[in-house]
Amino acid sequence: MFNKKVVLSSLALSLMLGSTTAMAKTVFIASDVHPADYPTTEAVIHMGDKLSAQTEGRLSIKMFPSSQMGDENTTLEKTRVGAIDIVRVSMGPVGGILPQVGVFNLPFIFRDTEHLHHVLDGKIGQDLSEKITNSNLGLEFLGWMDAGSRSLITKKPVKDLADLRGVKIRLQNNPIGLDAFKAMGANPVVLATGDVFASLQTGVIDAAENNVPTFDSENYVVAGTKYYDMTEHFMIPEVLAFSKKKWIKLSPSDQQLIMKLAKEAQAEERVLWTEYDAKSTKKLKSEGVEFIKVDKKPFVDATAPVREKYGKQYSALVKEIQDTK
């Protein structure tokens, strides 16, 4: 009888300890609209692996890629209310709530990738990250993510501003982008992403604009585009953030660890993006796509009124960005 009681007591204790251990484990839900092998998604997955290893499984991240949790506007709202813990979101939805970060949407606001990184890694990036955290967005800023630069995807080469005149080019329904391309002499046409391929094939549009990996993944070369004209007119960073509702419930030591790993994820994502972009470039060149170096100055000059119009409210910030070496 005594042995039986001991065994039962030990079993009960074991079950209780197991239950306590299970309850102590926390799995953070992360979301991205991109697939699992995309740089932004992969960097957060690796961040989760390191978080689990460094907390012996107490904390981990479960990534839901490929829009499983909804589009960017939806996932942003879910993060704000705490239904998603970690989100990677582009500047559009964030800028709609916090206008200051809208300066990153201006055409030719960055000279090149090095300039972009100097801005983000310096005082400007720090100030804007604090504004995101301290705003009513309901987010704790974790890091900046690269999304490459956007250039022209065309059926005929665009080597100078005159070559763009009258070209029917697909754009998102964004007033800054529309005004920018009108200023450059193009004829912008608003289309959903899913309609671009067919519209290129049928001649509804002559061109598109995007980064190299999108040119590759959307298979626009089959639709008749053979040129990638490297204007780099938009270079818009993205945001990695934690739900404020969940963040405030974490211990200071856990917050510190997550922030450290997020900064490592930011650095890793830049490397992953460079590799991803190079792989897509190599593939497109093998398919006959010509990458054209463009003298950007005439394009930059033509869009000066657009930067002035949309950056007027933050003219000091615009100048600070442009003055960053």
Residue pairs with C-beta under 8 A, 6 or more apart in sequence:
24 58
25 57
25 58
25 59
25 60
26 58
26 59
26 60
27 60
27 61
27 62
28 48
28 59
28 60
28 61
28 62
28 85
28 86
28 246
29 62
29 64
29 69
29 83
29 84
29 85
29 86
30 44
30 48
30 61
30 62
30 63
30 64
30 84
30 85
30 86
30 87
30 88
31 63
31 64
31 65
31 68
31 69
31 70
31 75
31 78
31 79
31 84
31 86
31 87
31 88
32 38
32 40
32 41
32 44
32 63
32 64
32 65
32 66
32 87
32 88
33 65
33 66
33 67
33 71
33 72
33 75
34 40
34 41
34 65
34 66
34 88
35 41
35 65
35 66
36 42
36 45
36 63
36 65
36 66
38 65
38 276
39 145
39 146
39 269
39 272
39 273
39 276
40 88
40 145
40 147
40 238
40 240
40 269
41 63
41 65
41 88
42 269
42 272
43 145
43 265
43 266
43 268
43 269
43 272
44 61
44 63
44 86
44 88
44 240
44 265
45 61
45 63
46 265
46 268
47 61
47 261
47 262
47 264
47 265
48 60
48 61
48 62
48 63
50 261
50 264
51 59
51 60
51 61
51 257
51 258
51 261
52 59
52 60
52 61
54 257
54 261
55 254
55 257
59 254
59 257
59 258
61 85
61 86
69 75
69 78
69 84
70 78
72 89
72 90
72 92
72 93
73 93
75 84
75 87
75 89
76 87
76 89
76 93
76 94
78 84
78 87
79 85
79 86
79 87
79 89
79 138
79 139
79 241
79 242
79 243
80 137
80 138
80 139
80 243
80 244
80 245
81 138
81 243
81 245
82 243
82 245
82 246
84 243
85 242
85 243
85 246
86 142
86 240
86 241
86 242
86 243
87 139
87 240
87 241
87 243
88 145
88 238
88 239
88 240
89 238
89 239
89 241
90 147
90 236
90 238
90 239
91 101
91 102
91 104
91 105
91 236
91 237
91 238
91 239
92 105
92 174
94 101
94 132
94 137
94 239
95 101
95 102
95 104
95 105
97 135
97 136
97 137
98 131
98 132
98 135
98 137
99 313
100 128
100 131
100 314
100 317
101 128
101 131
101 132
102 176
102 310
102 314
103 109
103 311
103 314
103 317
103 318
103 321
104 236
104 237
105 174
105 176
105 234
105 236
105 310
106 176
106 306
106 307
106 310
106 311
106 318
107 176
107 177
107 180
107 233
107 234
107 303
107 306
107 307
108 232
108 233
108 296
108 299
108 300
108 303
108 307
109 235
109 307
109 311
109 318
109 321
109 322
110 116
110 119
110 235
110 321
112 232
112 235
113 146
113 149
113 235
115 324
116 146
116 235
116 237
117 270
118 324
118 325
119 125
119 321
119 324
120 144
120 237
122 324
124 317
124 320
124 321
124 324
125 144
129 141
129 144
130 141
132 139
132 141
132 239
132 241
133 139
133 140
133 141
133 244
137 241
137 244
138 243
138 244
138 245
139 239
139 241
139 242
139 243
139 244
140 241
140 242
140 243
140 244
140 247
141 239
141 240
141 241
142 240
142 241
142 242
142 258
142 259
142 262
142 265
142 266
143 239
143 240
143 262
143 263
143 265
143 266
144 237
144 238
144 239
144 240
144 266
145 237
145 238
145 239
145 240
145 266
145 269
146 237
146 238
146 269
146 270
146 273
147 211
147 236
147 237
147 238
147 273
148 211
148 212
148 213
148 235
148 273
148 277
149 211
149 232
149 233
149 234
149 235
150 209
150 210
150 211
150 232
150 233
150 234
150 235
150 236
151 209
151 210
151 211
151 212
151 228
151 229
151 230
151 231
151 232
151 233
151 294
152 158
152 164
152 169
152 207
152 208
152 209
152 227
152 228
152 229
152 231
152 233
153 207
153 208
153 209
153 210
153 215
153 220
153 225
153 227
153 228
153 229
154 167
154 206
154 207
154 225
154 226
154 227
154 228
154 229
155 200
155 206
155 207
155 224
155 225
155 226
155 227
156 163
156 206
156 227
157 163
157 227
157 229
157 290
157 292
158 164
158 167
158 207
158 227
158 229
158 231
158 292
158 294
159 229
159 292
159 294
159 295
160 294
160 295
160 298
161 184
161 185
161 298
161 299
161 302
162 185
164 184
164 185
164 186
165 185
165 186
166 185
166 186
166 187
167 186
167 187
167 206
167 207
168 186
168 187
168 188
168 189
168 204
168 205
168 206
168 207
169 181
169 186
169 187
169 188
169 189
169 205
169 206
169 207
169 208
169 209
170 188
170 189
170 190
170 191
170 196
170 199
170 200
170 205
170 207
170 208
170 209
171 177
171 178
171 181
171 188
171 189
171 190
171 191
171 209
172 190
173 190
175 310
176 306
176 310
177 188
177 234
178 188
178 190
179 306
179 309
179 310
180 233
180 303
180 306
181 188
182 188
183 302
183 303
183 305
183 306
184 299
184 302
184 303
185 302
186 207
189 199
189 204
189 205
191 199
191 204
191 205
193 218
196 205
196 208
196 218
196 220
196 223
197 218
197 219
197 220
197 222
197 223
198 204
198 223
199 205
200 206
200 207
200 208
200 220
200 223
200 224
200 225
201 223
201 224
207 225
208 215
208 220
208 225
209 233
209 234
210 218
211 277
212 228
212 277
212 280
212 281
212 284
213 276
213 277
213 280
215 221
215 225
215 228
215 280
215 284
215 289
216 280
216 283
216 284
217 280
221 284
221 287
221 288
221 289
225 289
226 288
226 289
226 290
227 289
227 290
227 292
228 284
228 289
228 290
228 291
228 292
229 292
229 294
230 291
230 292
230 293
230 294
231 294
231 296
231 299
232 296
233 299
233 303
240 262
240 265
240 266
242 258
247 255
250 258
281 291
284 291
285 291
307 318
308 315
311 317
311 318
